[in-house]
Amino acid sequence: MAKIKRGRTKPCSRCEKTNDVLYRVRVGEDGEWIFVCSGCLDQVKPGNPHY
Ligand SMILES: [Zn+2]
């Protein structure tokens, strides 16, 4: 799991809230990367073996 912390705040790919700390998660078999907050990470993880 990659913990991304940069100077610039990014929006979460799922809830679209901006957050200082976002997690990079790979979704789908094509390896698309999204950035999600810790709250959404819990929602993404169970059905996502690729994170
Ligand atoms: Zn989120």
mmCIF file of the protein (N, C-alpha, C, O) and its ligand, coordinates in Angstrom:
data_MODEL
# 
_entry.id   MODEL 
# 
loop_
_entity.id 
_entity.type 
_entity.pdbx_number_of_molecules 
1 polymer     1 
2 non-polymer 1 
# 
_entity_poly.entity_id                      1 
_entity_poly.type                           'polypeptide(L)' 
_entity_poly.nstd_linkage                   no 
_entity_poly.nstd_monomer                   no 
_entity_poly.pdbx_seq_one_letter_code       MAKIKRGRTKPCSRCEKTNDVLYRVRVGEDGEWIFVCSGCLDQVKPGNPHY 
_entity_poly.pdbx_seq_one_letter_code_can   MAKIKRGRTKPCSRCEKTNDVLYRVRVGEDGEWIFVCSGCLDQVKPGNPHY 
_entity_poly.pdbx_strand_id                 A 
# 
loop_
_entity_poly_seq.entity_id 
_entity_poly_seq.num 
_entity_poly_seq.mon_id 
_entity_poly_seq.hetero 
1 1  MET n 
1 2  ALA n 
1 3  LYS n 
1 4  ILE n 
1 5  LYS n 
1 6  ARG n 
1 7  GLY n 
1 8  ARG n 
1 9  THR n 
1 10 LYS n 
1 11 PRO n 
1 12 CYS n 
1 13 SER n 
1 14 ARG n 
1 15 CYS n 
1 16 GLU n 
1 17 LYS n 
1 18 THR n 
1 19 ASN n 
1 20 ASP n 
1 21 VAL n 
1 22 LEU n 
1 23 TYR n 
1 24 ARG n 
1 25 VAL n 
1 26 ARG n 
1 27 VAL n 
1 28 GLY n 
1 29 GLU n 
1 30 ASP n 
1 31 GLY n 
1 32 GLU n 
1 33 TRP n 
1 34 ILE n 
1 35 PHE n 
1 36 VAL n 
1 37 CYS n 
1 38 SER n 
1 39 GLY n 
1 40 CYS n 
1 41 LEU n 
1 42 ASP n 
1 43 GLN n 
1 44 VAL n 
1 45 LYS n 
1 46 PRO n 
1 47 GLY n 
1 48 ASN n 
1 49 PRO n 
1 50 HIS n 
1 51 TYR n 
# 
loop_
_struct_asym.id 
_struct_asym.entity_id 
A 1 
B 2 
# 
loop_
_chem_comp.id 
_chem_comp.type 
_chem_comp.mon_nstd_flag 
ALA 'L-peptide linking' y 
ARG 'L-peptide linking' y 
ASN 'L-peptide linking' y 
ASP 'L-peptide linking' y 
CYS 'L-peptide linking' y 
GLN 'L-peptide linking' y 
GLU 'L-peptide linking' y 
GLY 'peptide linking'   y 
HIS 'L-peptide linking' y 
ILE 'L-peptide linking' y 
LEU 'L-peptide linking' y 
LYS 'L-peptide linking' y 
MET 'L-peptide linking' y 
PHE 'L-peptide linking' y 
PRO 'L-peptide linking' y 
SER 'L-peptide linking' y 
THR 'L-peptide linking' y 
TRP 'L-peptide linking' y 
TYR 'L-peptide linking' y 
VAL 'L-peptide linking' y 
ZN  non-polymer         . 
# 
_pdbx_entity_nonpoly.entity_id   2 
_pdbx_entity_nonpoly.name        ? 
_pdbx_entity_nonpoly.comp_id     ZN 
# 
_pdbx_nonpoly_scheme.asym_id         B 
_pdbx_nonpoly_scheme.entity_id       2 
_pdbx_nonpoly_scheme.mon_id          ZN 
_pdbx_nonpoly_scheme.ndb_seq_num     1 
_pdbx_nonpoly_scheme.pdb_seq_num     101 
_pdbx_nonpoly_scheme.auth_seq_num    101 
_pdbx_nonpoly_scheme.pdb_mon_id      ZN 
_pdbx_nonpoly_scheme.auth_mon_id     ZN 
_pdbx_nonpoly_scheme.pdb_strand_id   A 
_pdbx_nonpoly_scheme.pdb_ins_code    . 
# 
loop_
_atom_site.group_PDB 
_atom_site.id 
_atom_site.type_symbol 
_atom_site.label_atom_id 
_atom_site.label_alt_id 
_atom_site.label_comp_id 
_atom_site.label_asym_id 
_atom_site.label_entity_id 
_atom_site.label_seq_id 
_atom_site.pdbx_PDB_ins_code 
_atom_site.Cartn_x 
_atom_site.Cartn_y 
_atom_site.Cartn_z 
_atom_site.occupancy 
_atom_site.B_iso_or_equiv 
_atom_site.pdbx_formal_charge 
_atom_site.auth_seq_id 
_atom_site.auth_comp_id 
_atom_site.auth_asym_id 
_atom_site.auth_atom_id 
_atom_site.pdbx_PDB_model_num 
ATOM   1   N  N  . MET A 1 1  ? 0.837   -1.190 0.000   1.00 0.00 ? 1   MET A N  1 
ATOM   2   C  CA . MET A 1 1  ? 0.000   0.000  0.000   1.00 0.00 ? 1   MET A CA 1 
ATOM   3   C  C  . MET A 1 1  ? 0.874   1.242  0.000   1.00 0.00 ? 1   MET A C  1 
ATOM   4   O  O  . MET A 1 1  ? 1.782   1.377  0.821   1.00 0.00 ? 1   MET A O  1 
ATOM   5   N  N  . ALA A 1 2  ? 0.604   2.108  -0.888  1.00 0.00 ? 2   ALA A N  1 
ATOM   6   C  CA . ALA A 1 2  ? 1.399   3.322  -0.966  1.00 0.00 ? 2   ALA A CA 1 
ATOM   7   C  C  . ALA A 1 2  ? 0.677   4.482  -0.298  1.00 0.00 ? 2   ALA A C  1 
ATOM   8   O  O  . ALA A 1 2  ? -0.468  4.793  -0.626  1.00 0.00 ? 2   ALA A O  1 
ATOM   9   N  N  . LYS A 1 3  ? 1.339   5.090  0.604   1.00 0.00 ? 3   LYS A N  1 
ATOM   10  C  CA . LYS A 1 3  ? 0.749   6.244  1.270   1.00 0.00 ? 3   LYS A CA 1 
ATOM   11  C  C  . LYS A 1 3  ? 1.285   7.506  0.617   1.00 0.00 ? 3   LYS A C  1 
ATOM   12  O  O  . LYS A 1 3  ? 2.486   7.776  0.633   1.00 0.00 ? 3   LYS A O  1 
ATOM   13  N  N  . ILE A 1 4  ? 0.392   8.251  0.058   1.00 0.00 ? 4   ILE A N  1 
ATOM   14  C  CA . ILE A 1 4  ? 0.801   9.429  -0.694  1.00 0.00 ? 4   ILE A CA 1 
ATOM   15  C  C  . ILE A 1 4  ? 0.611   10.676 0.153   1.00 0.00 ? 4   ILE A C  1 
ATOM   16  O  O  . ILE A 1 4  ? -0.495  10.983 0.598   1.00 0.00 ? 4   ILE A O  1 
ATOM   17  N  N  . LYS A 1 5  ? 1.680   11.369 0.361   1.00 0.00 ? 5   LYS A N  1 
ATOM   18  C  CA . LYS A 1 5  ? 1.518   12.645 1.035   1.00 0.00 ? 5   LYS A CA 1 
ATOM   19  C  C  . LYS A 1 5  ? 2.361   13.687 0.323   1.00 0.00 ? 5   LYS A C  1 
ATOM   20  O  O  . LYS A 1 5  ? 3.592   13.650 0.350   1.00 0.00 ? 5   LYS A O  1 
ATOM   21  N  N  . ARG A 1 6  ? 1.690   14.585 -0.291  1.00 0.00 ? 6   ARG A N  1 
ATOM   22  C  CA . ARG A 1 6  ? 2.353   15.630 -1.046  1.00 0.00 ? 6   ARG A CA 1 
ATOM   23  C  C  . ARG A 1 6  ? 1.885   16.978 -0.540  1.00 0.00 ? 6   ARG A C  1 
ATOM   24  O  O  . ARG A 1 6  ? 0.913   17.086 0.208   1.00 0.00 ? 6   ARG A O  1 
ATOM   25  N  N  . GLY A 1 7  ? 2.582   17.971 -0.954  1.00 0.00 ? 7   GLY A N  1 
ATOM   26  C  CA . GLY A 1 7  ? 2.210   19.316 -0.538  1.00 0.00 ? 7   GLY A CA 1 
ATOM   27  C  C  . GLY A 1 7  ? 0.844   19.732 -1.024  1.00 0.00 ? 7   GLY A C  1 
ATOM   28  O  O  . GLY A 1 7  ? 0.151   20.512 -0.371  1.00 0.00 ? 7   GLY A O  1 
ATOM   29  N  N  . ARG A 1 8  ? 0.462   19.212 -2.167  1.00 0.00 ? 8   ARG A N  1 
ATOM   30  C  CA . ARG A 1 8  ? -0.813  19.617 -2.740  1.00 0.00 ? 8   ARG A CA 1 
ATOM   31  C  C  . ARG A 1 8  ? -1.914  18.640 -2.359  1.00 0.00 ? 8   ARG A C  1 
ATOM   32  O  O  . ARG A 1 8  ? -1.746  17.423 -2.443  1.00 0.00 ? 8   ARG A O  1 
ATOM   33  N  N  . THR A 1 9  ? -3.008  19.180 -1.952  1.00 0.00 ? 9   THR A N  1 
ATOM   34  C  CA . THR A 1 9  ? -4.128  18.341 -1.564  1.00 0.00 ? 9   THR A CA 1 
ATOM   35  C  C  . THR A 1 9  ? -4.870  17.859 -2.798  1.00 0.00 ? 9   THR A C  1 
ATOM   36  O  O  . THR A 1 9  ? -5.155  18.622 -3.721  1.00 0.00 ? 9   THR A O  1 
ATOM   37  N  N  . LYS A 1 10 ? -5.173  16.572 -2.784  1.00 0.00 ? 10  LYS A N  1 
ATOM   38  C  CA . LYS A 1 10 ? -5.890  16.003 -3.920  1.00 0.00 ? 10  LYS A CA 1 
ATOM   39  C  C  . LYS A 1 10 ? -7.263  15.527 -3.481  1.00 0.00 ? 10  LYS A C  1 
ATOM   40  O  O  . LYS A 1 10 ? -7.483  15.220 -2.310  1.00 0.00 ? 10  LYS A O  1 
ATOM   41  N  N  . PRO A 1 11 ? -8.176  15.469 -4.426  1.00 0.00 ? 11  PRO A N  1 
ATOM   42  C  CA . PRO A 1 11 ? -9.483  14.927 -4.094  1.00 0.00 ? 11  PRO A CA 1 
ATOM   43  C  C  . PRO A 1 11 ? -9.479  13.413 -4.165  1.00 0.00 ? 11  PRO A C  1 
ATOM   44  O  O  . PRO A 1 11 ? -8.785  12.815 -4.987  1.00 0.00 ? 11  PRO A O  1 
ATOM   45  N  N  . CYS A 1 12 ? -10.252 12.813 -3.307  1.00 0.00 ? 12  CYS A N  1 
ATOM   46  C  CA . CYS A 1 12 ? -10.447 11.369 -3.337  1.00 0.00 ? 12  CYS A CA 1 
ATOM   47  C  C  . CYS A 1 12 ? -11.214 10.995 -4.603  1.00 0.00 ? 12  CYS A C  1 
ATOM   48  O  O  . CYS A 1 12 ? -12.132 11.704 -5.015  1.00 0.00 ? 12  CYS A O  1 
ATOM   49  N  N  . SER A 1 13 ? -10.836 9.890  -5.204  1.00 0.00 ? 13  SER A N  1 
ATOM   50  C  CA . SER A 1 13 ? -11.467 9.477  -6.455  1.00 0.00 ? 13  SER A CA 1 
ATOM   51  C  C  . SER A 1 13 ? -12.879 8.940  -6.242  1.00 0.00 ? 13  SER A C  1 
ATOM   52  O  O  . SER A 1 13 ? -13.676 8.890  -7.179  1.00 0.00 ? 13  SER A O  1 
ATOM   53  N  N  . ARG A 1 14 ? -13.181 8.547  -5.031  1.00 0.00 ? 14  ARG A N  1 
ATOM   54  C  CA . ARG A 1 14 ? -14.508 7.986  -4.765  1.00 0.00 ? 14  ARG A CA 1 
ATOM   55  C  C  . ARG A 1 14 ? -15.480 9.003  -4.200  1.00 0.00 ? 14  ARG A C  1 
ATOM   56  O  O  . ARG A 1 14 ? -16.551 9.227  -4.764  1.00 0.00 ? 14  ARG A O  1 
ATOM   57  N  N  . CYS A 1 15 ? -15.111 9.615  -3.097  1.00 0.00 ? 15  CYS A N  1 
ATOM   58  C  CA . CYS A 1 15 ? -16.041 10.558 -2.473  1.00 0.00 ? 15  CYS A CA 1 
ATOM   59  C  C  . CYS A 1 15 ? -15.765 11.997 -2.911  1.00 0.00 ? 15  CYS A C  1 
ATOM   60  O  O  . CYS A 1 15 ? -16.569 12.895 -2.663  1.00 0.00 ? 15  CYS A O  1 
ATOM   61  N  N  . GLU A 1 16 ? -14.625 12.203 -3.561  1.00 0.00 ? 16  GLU A N  1 
ATOM   62  C  CA . GLU A 1 16 ? -14.259 13.517 -4.092  1.00 0.00 ? 16  GLU A CA 1 
ATOM   63  C  C  . GLU A 1 16 ? -14.027 14.573 -3.024  1.00 0.00 ? 16  GLU A C  1 
ATOM   64  O  O  . GLU A 1 16 ? -14.001 15.768 -3.317  1.00 0.00 ? 16  GLU A O  1 
ATOM   65  N  N  . LYS A 1 17 ? -13.861 14.138 -1.812  1.00 0.00 ? 17  LYS A N  1 
ATOM   66  C  CA . LYS A 1 17 ? -13.432 15.074 -0.778  1.00 0.00 ? 17  LYS A CA 1 
ATOM   67  C  C  . LYS A 1 17 ? -11.926 15.235 -0.881  1.00 0.00 ? 17  LYS A C  1 
ATOM   68  O  O  . LYS A 1 17 ? -11.204 14.287 -1.188  1.00 0.00 ? 17  LYS A O  1 
ATOM   69  N  N  . THR A 1 18 ? -11.477 16.416 -0.626  1.00 0.00 ? 18  THR A N  1 
ATOM   70  C  CA . THR A 1 18 ? -10.033 16.600 -0.613  1.00 0.00 ? 18  THR A CA 1 
ATOM   71  C  C  . THR A 1 18 ? -9.484  16.123 0.720   1.00 0.00 ? 18  THR A C  1 
ATOM   72  O  O  . THR A 1 18 ? -10.116 16.259 1.768   1.00 0.00 ? 18  THR A O  1 
ATOM   73  N  N  . ASN A 1 19 ? -8.289  15.562 0.643   1.00 0.00 ? 19  ASN A N  1 
ATOM   74  C  CA . ASN A 1 19 ? -7.700  15.004 1.851   1.00 0.00 ? 19  ASN A CA 1 
ATOM   75  C  C  . ASN A 1 19 ? -6.185  15.111 1.751   1.00 0.00 ? 19  ASN A C  1 
ATOM   76  O  O  . ASN A 1 19 ? -5.614  14.943 0.673   1.00 0.00 ? 19  ASN A O  1 
ATOM   77  N  N  . ASP A 1 20 ? -5.555  15.381 2.844   1.00 0.00 ? 20  ASP A N  1 
ATOM   78  C  CA . ASP A 1 20 ? -4.088  15.479 2.843   1.00 0.00 ? 20  ASP A CA 1 
ATOM   79  C  C  . ASP A 1 20 ? -3.439  14.142 2.560   1.00 0.00 ? 20  ASP A C  1 
ATOM   80  O  O  . ASP A 1 20 ? -2.380  14.077 1.935   1.00 0.00 ? 20  ASP A O  1 
ATOM   81  N  N  . VAL A 1 21 ? -4.065  13.088 3.014   1.00 0.00 ? 21  VAL A N  1 
ATOM   82  C  CA . VAL A 1 21 ? -3.488  11.759 2.856   1.00 0.00 ? 21  VAL A CA 1 
ATOM   83  C  C  . VAL A 1 21 ? -4.404  10.909 1.989   1.00 0.00 ? 21  VAL A C  1 
ATOM   84  O  O  . VAL A 1 21 ? -5.557  10.649 2.332   1.00 0.00 ? 21  VAL A O  1 
ATOM   85  N  N  . LEU A 1 22 ? -3.865  10.492 0.870   1.00 0.00 ? 22  LEU A N  1 
ATOM   86  C  CA . LEU A 1 22 ? -4.633  9.630  -0.017  1.00 0.00 ? 22  LEU A CA 1 
ATOM   87  C  C  . LEU A 1 22 ? -3.847  8.361  -0.283  1.00 0.00 ? 22  LEU A C  1 
ATOM   88  O  O  . LEU A 1 22 ? -2.616  8.362  -0.262  1.00 0.00 ? 22  LEU A O  1 
ATOM   89  N  N  . TYR A 1 23 ? -4.559  7.293  -0.530  1.00 0.00 ? 23  TYR A N  1 
ATOM   90  C  CA . TYR A 1 23 ? -3.922  6.021  -0.798  1.00 0.00 ? 23  TYR A CA 1 
ATOM   91  C  C  . TYR A 1 23 ? -4.076  5.678  -2.263  1.00 0.00 ? 23  TYR A C  1 
ATOM   92  O  O  . TYR A 1 23 ? -5.152  5.833  -2.842  1.00 0.00 ? 23  TYR A O  1 
ATOM   93  N  N  . ARG A 1 24 ? -3.016  5.221  -2.846  1.00 0.00 ? 24  ARG A N  1 
ATOM   94  C  CA . ARG A 1 24 ? -3.070  4.824  -4.245  1.00 0.00 ? 24  ARG A CA 1 
ATOM   95  C  C  . ARG A 1 24 ? -3.536  3.378  -4.306  1.00 0.00 ? 24  ARG A C  1 
ATOM   96  O  O  . ARG A 1 24 ? -2.937  2.486  -3.706  1.00 0.00 ? 24  ARG A O  1 
ATOM   97  N  N  . VAL A 1 25 ? -4.604  3.172  -5.034  1.00 0.00 ? 25  VAL A N  1 
ATOM   98  C  CA . VAL A 1 25 ? -5.187  1.836  -5.105  1.00 0.00 ? 25  VAL A CA 1 
ATOM   99  C  C  . VAL A 1 25 ? -5.373  1.460  -6.567  1.00 0.00 ? 25  VAL A C  1 
ATOM   100 O  O  . VAL A 1 25 ? -5.849  2.254  -7.379  1.00 0.00 ? 25  VAL A O  1 
ATOM   101 N  N  . ARG A 1 26 ? -4.988  0.239  -6.880  1.00 0.00 ? 26  ARG A N  1 
ATOM   102 C  CA . ARG A 1 26 ? -5.188  -0.217 -8.253  1.00 0.00 ? 26  ARG A CA 1 
ATOM   103 C  C  . ARG A 1 26 ? -6.511  -0.966 -8.324  1.00 0.00 ? 26  ARG A C  1 
ATOM   104 O  O  . ARG A 1 26 ? -6.774  -1.877 -7.539  1.00 0.00 ? 26  ARG A O  1 
ATOM   105 N  N  . VAL A 1 27 ? -7.316  -0.571 -9.260  1.00 0.00 ? 27  VAL A N  1 
ATOM   106 C  CA . VAL A 1 27 ? -8.619  -1.204 -9.417  1.00 0.00 ? 27  VAL A CA 1 
ATOM   107 C  C  . VAL A 1 27 ? -8.725  -1.806 -10.805 1.00 0.00 ? 27  VAL A C  1 
ATOM   108 O  O  . VAL A 1 27 ? -8.160  -1.287 -11.767 1.00 0.00 ? 27  VAL A O  1 
ATOM   109 N  N  . GLY A 1 28 ? -9.448  -2.896 -10.894 1.00 0.00 ? 28  GLY A N  1 
ATOM   110 C  CA . GLY A 1 28 ? -9.681  -3.512 -12.193 1.00 0.00 ? 28  GLY A CA 1 
ATOM   111 C  C  . GLY A 1 28 ? -8.470  -4.269 -12.690 1.00 0.00 ? 28  GLY A C  1 
ATOM   112 O  O  . GLY A 1 28 ? -7.363  -4.093 -12.182 1.00 0.00 ? 28  GLY A O  1 
ATOM   113 N  N  . GLU A 1 29 ? -8.679  -5.092 -13.662 1.00 0.00 ? 29  GLU A N  1 
ATOM   114 C  CA . GLU A 1 29 ? -7.601  -5.931 -14.157 1.00 0.00 ? 29  GLU A CA 1 
ATOM   115 C  C  . GLU A 1 29 ? -6.700  -5.196 -15.125 1.00 0.00 ? 29  GLU A C  1 
ATOM   116 O  O  . GLU A 1 29 ? -5.616  -5.672 -15.463 1.00 0.00 ? 29  GLU A O  1 
ATOM   117 N  N  . ASP A 1 30 ? -7.150  -4.028 -15.571 1.00 0.00 ? 30  ASP A N  1 
ATOM   118 C  CA . ASP A 1 30 ? -6.291  -3.238 -16.455 1.00 0.00 ? 30  ASP A CA 1 
ATOM   119 C  C  . ASP A 1 30 ? -5.319  -2.381 -15.662 1.00 0.00 ? 30  ASP A C  1 
ATOM   120 O  O  . ASP A 1 30 ? -4.479  -1.681 -16.228 1.00 0.00 ? 30  ASP A O  1 
ATOM   121 N  N  . GLY A 1 31 ? -5.444  -2.447 -14.357 1.00 0.00 ? 31  GLY A N  1 
ATOM   122 C  CA . GLY A 1 31 ? -4.473  -1.752 -13.528 1.00 0.00 ? 31  GLY A CA 1 
ATOM   123 C  C  . GLY A 1 31 ? -4.650  -0.259 -13.456 1.00 0.00 ? 31  GLY A C  1 
ATOM   124 O  O  . GLY A 1 31 ? -3.676  0.492  -13.400 1.00 0.00 ? 31  GLY A O  1 
ATOM   125 N  N  . GLU A 1 32 ? -5.876  0.165  -13.460 1.00 0.00 ? 32  GLU A N  1 
ATOM   126 C  CA . GLU A 1 32 ? -6.128  1.596  -13.309 1.00 0.00 ? 32  GLU A CA 1 
ATOM   127 C  C  . GLU A 1 32 ? -5.851  2.021  -11.878 1.00 0.00 ? 32  GLU A C  1 
ATOM   128 O  O  . GLU A 1 32 ? -6.291  1.357  -10.940 1.00 0.00 ? 32  GLU A O  1 
ATOM   129 N  N  . TRP A 1 33 ? -5.133  3.112  -11.697 1.00 0.00 ? 33  TRP A N  1 
ATOM   130 C  CA . TRP A 1 33 ? -4.821  3.595  -10.355 1.00 0.00 ? 33  TRP A CA 1 
ATOM   131 C  C  . TRP A 1 33 ? -5.754  4.737  -9.988  1.00 0.00 ? 33  TRP A C  1 
ATOM   132 O  O  . TRP A 1 33 ? -5.989  5.658  -10.771 1.00 0.00 ? 33  TRP A O  1 
ATOM   133 N  N  . ILE A 1 34 ? -6.273  4.648  -8.780  1.00 0.00 ? 34  ILE A N  1 
ATOM   134 C  CA . ILE A 1 34 ? -7.062  5.759  -8.266  1.00 0.00 ? 34  ILE A CA 1 
ATOM   135 C  C  . ILE A 1 34 ? -6.502  6.165  -6.921  1.00 0.00 ? 34  ILE A C  1 
ATOM   136 O  O  . ILE A 1 34 ? -5.764  5.414  -6.282  1.00 0.00 ? 34  ILE A O  1 
ATOM   137 N  N  . PHE A 1 35 ? -6.860  7.358  -6.503  1.00 0.00 ? 35  PHE A N  1 
ATOM   138 C  CA . PHE A 1 35 ? -6.437  7.835  -5.192  1.00 0.00 ? 35  PHE A CA 1 
ATOM   139 C  C  . PHE A 1 35 ? -7.658  7.980  -4.305  1.00 0.00 ? 35  PHE A C  1 
ATOM   140 O  O  . PHE A 1 35 ? -8.616  8.670  -4.655  1.00 0.00 ? 35  PHE A O  1 
ATOM   141 N  N  . VAL A 1 36 ? -7.617  7.326  -3.159  1.00 0.00 ? 36  VAL A N  1 
ATOM   142 C  CA . VAL A 1 36 ? -8.764  7.383  -2.264  1.00 0.00 ? 36  VAL A CA 1 
ATOM   143 C  C  . VAL A 1 36 ? -8.320  7.768  -0.857  1.00 0.00 ? 36  VAL A C  1 
ATOM   144 O  O  . VAL A 1 36 ? -7.169  7.559  -0.472  1.00 0.00 ? 36  VAL A O  1 
ATOM   145 N  N  . CYS A 1 37 ? -9.247  8.329  -0.107  1.00 0.00 ? 37  CYS A N  1 
ATOM   146 C  CA . CYS A 1 37 ? -8.961  8.649  1.285   1.00 0.00 ? 37  CYS A CA 1 
ATOM   147 C  C  . CYS A 1 37 ? -9.017  7.371  2.121   1.00 0.00 ? 37  CYS A C  1 
ATOM   148 O  O  . CYS A 1 37 ? -9.415  6.315  1.629   1.00 0.00 ? 37  CYS A O  1 
ATOM   149 N  N  . SER A 1 38 ? -8.621  7.476  3.366   1.00 0.00 ? 38  SER A N  1 
ATOM   150 C  CA . SER A 1 38 ? -8.571  6.275  4.203   1.00 0.00 ? 38  SER A CA 1 
ATOM   151 C  C  . SER A 1 38 ? -9.959  5.679  4.403   1.00 0.00 ? 38  SER A C  1 
ATOM   152 O  O  . SER A 1 38 ? -10.100 4.460  4.506   1.00 0.00 ? 38  SER A O  1 
ATOM   153 N  N  . GLY A 1 39 ? -10.976 6.519  4.457   1.00 0.00 ? 39  GLY A N  1 
ATOM   154 C  CA . GLY A 1 39 ? -12.330 6.023  4.623   1.00 0.00 ? 39  GLY A CA 1 
ATOM   155 C  C  . GLY A 1 39 ? -12.776 5.195  3.437   1.00 0.00 ? 39  GLY A C  1 
ATOM   156 O  O  . GLY A 1 39 ? -13.356 4.122  3.601   1.00 0.00 ? 39  GLY A O  1 
ATOM   157 N  N  . CYS A 1 40 ? -12.506 5.692  2.248   1.00 0.00 ? 40  CYS A N  1 
ATOM   158 C  CA . CYS A 1 40 ? -12.887 4.970  1.042   1.00 0.00 ? 40  CYS A CA 1 
ATOM   159 C  C  . CYS A 1 40 ? -12.000 3.749  0.831   1.00 0.00 ? 40  CYS A C  1 
ATOM   160 O  O  . CYS A 1 40 ? -12.420 2.778  0.202   1.00 0.00 ? 40  CYS A O  1 
ATOM   161 N  N  . LEU A 1 41 ? -10.808 3.791  1.340   1.00 0.00 ? 41  LEU A N  1 
ATOM   162 C  CA . LEU A 1 41 ? -9.913  2.650  1.197   1.00 0.00 ? 41  LEU A CA 1 
ATOM   163 C  C  . LEU A 1 41 ? -10.546 1.399  1.793   1.00 0.00 ? 41  LEU A C  1 
ATOM   164 O  O  . LEU A 1 41 ? -10.452 0.311  1.224   1.00 0.00 ? 41  LEU A O  1 
ATOM   165 N  N  . ASP A 1 42 ? -11.184 1.562  2.931   1.00 0.00 ? 42  ASP A N  1 
ATOM   166 C  CA . ASP A 1 42 ? -11.843 0.430  3.571   1.00 0.00 ? 42  ASP A CA 1 
ATOM   167 C  C  . ASP A 1 42 ? -12.965 -0.118 2.709   1.00 0.00 ? 42  ASP A C  1 
ATOM   168 O  O  . ASP A 1 42 ? -13.260 -1.312 2.748   1.00 0.00 ? 42  ASP A O  1 
ATOM   169 N  N  . GLN A 1 43 ? -13.583 0.748  1.939   1.00 0.00 ? 43  GLN A N  1 
ATOM   170 C  CA . GLN A 1 43 ? -14.672 0.303  1.078   1.00 0.00 ? 43  GLN A CA 1 
ATOM   171 C  C  . GLN A 1 43 ? -14.136 -0.367 -0.179  1.00 0.00 ? 43  GLN A C  1 
ATOM   172 O  O  . GLN A 1 43 ? -14.762 -1.274 -0.727  1.00 0.00 ? 43  GLN A O  1 
ATOM   173 N  N  . VAL A 1 44 ? -12.996 0.080  -0.622  1.00 0.00 ? 44  VAL A N  1 
ATOM   174 C  CA . VAL A 1 44 ? -12.442 -0.440 -1.866  1.00 0.00 ? 44  VAL A CA 1 
ATOM   175 C  C  . VAL A 1 44 ? -11.750 -1.776 -1.657  1.00 0.00 ? 44  VAL A C  1 
ATOM   176 O  O  . VAL A 1 44 ? -11.812 -2.663 -2.507  1.00 0.00 ? 44  VAL A O  1 
ATOM   177 N  N  . LYS A 1 45 ? -11.094 -1.905 -0.521  1.00 0.00 ? 45  LYS A N  1 
ATOM   178 C  CA . LYS A 1 45 ? -10.236 -3.051 -0.273  1.00 0.00 ? 45  LYS A CA 1 
ATOM   179 C  C  . LYS A 1 45 ? -10.886 -4.430 -0.402  1.00 0.00 ? 45  LYS A C  1 
ATOM   180 O  O  . LYS A 1 45 ? -10.353 -5.294 -1.097  1.00 0.00 ? 45  LYS A O  1 
ATOM   181 N  N  . PRO A 1 46 ? -12.033 -4.650 0.259   1.00 0.00 ? 46  PRO A N  1 
ATOM   182 C  CA . PRO A 1 46 ? -12.547 -6.027 0.308   1.00 0.00 ? 46  PRO A CA 1 
ATOM   183 C  C  . PRO A 1 46 ? -12.729 -6.672 -1.061  1.00 0.00 ? 46  PRO A C  1 
ATOM   184 O  O  . PRO A 1 46 ? -12.425 -7.852 -1.236  1.00 0.00 ? 46  PRO A O  1 
ATOM   185 N  N  . GLY A 1 47 ? -13.220 -5.911 -2.023  1.00 0.00 ? 47  GLY A N  1 
ATOM   186 C  CA . GLY A 1 47 ? -13.457 -6.496 -3.339  1.00 0.00 ? 47  GLY A CA 1 
ATOM   187 C  C  . GLY A 1 47 ? -12.317 -6.260 -4.300  1.00 0.00 ? 47  GLY A C  1 
ATOM   188 O  O  . GLY A 1 47 ? -12.446 -6.499 -5.500  1.00 0.00 ? 47  GLY A O  1 
ATOM   189 N  N  . ASN A 1 48 ? -11.210 -5.795 -3.779  1.00 0.00 ? 48  ASN A N  1 
ATOM   190 C  CA . ASN A 1 48 ? -10.109 -5.426 -4.661  1.00 0.00 ? 48  ASN A CA 1 
ATOM   191 C  C  . ASN A 1 48 ? -8.817  -6.107 -4.229  1.00 0.00 ? 48  ASN A C  1 
ATOM   192 O  O  . ASN A 1 48 ? -8.170  -5.658 -3.284  1.00 0.00 ? 48  ASN A O  1 
ATOM   193 N  N  . PRO A 1 49 ? -8.444  -7.159 -4.893  1.00 0.00 ? 49  PRO A N  1 
ATOM   194 C  CA . PRO A 1 49 ? -7.228  -7.887 -4.537  1.00 0.00 ? 49  PRO A CA 1 
ATOM   195 C  C  . PRO A 1 49 ? -5.966  -7.217 -5.064  1.00 0.00 ? 49  PRO A C  1 
ATOM   196 O  O  . PRO A 1 49 ? -4.858  -7.684 -4.798  1.00 0.00 ? 49  PRO A O  1 
ATOM   197 N  N  . HIS A 1 50 ? -6.121  -6.144 -5.798  1.00 0.00 ? 50  HIS A N  1 
ATOM   198 C  CA . HIS A 1 50 ? -4.981  -5.568 -6.502  1.00 0.00 ? 50  HIS A CA 1 
ATOM   199 C  C  . HIS A 1 50 ? -4.307  -4.414 -5.776  1.00 0.00 ? 50  HIS A C  1 
ATOM   200 O  O  . HIS A 1 50 ? -3.289  -3.898 -6.235  1.00 0.00 ? 50  HIS A O  1 
ATOM   201 N  N  . TYR A 1 51 ? -4.869  -4.011 -4.650  1.00 0.00 ? 51  TYR A N  1 
ATOM   202 C  CA . TYR A 1 51 ? -4.347  -2.789 -4.032  1.00 0.00 ? 51  TYR A CA 1 
ATOM   203 C  C  . TYR A 1 51 ? -2.907  -2.926 -3.583  1.00 0.00 ? 51  TYR A C  1 
ATOM   204 O  O  . TYR A 1 51 ? -2.334  -1.978 -3.046  1.00 0.00 ? 51  TYR A O  1 
HETATM 205 ZN ZN . ZN  B 2 .  ? -12.974 9.190  -0.064  1.00 0.00 2 101 ZN  A ZN 1 
# 
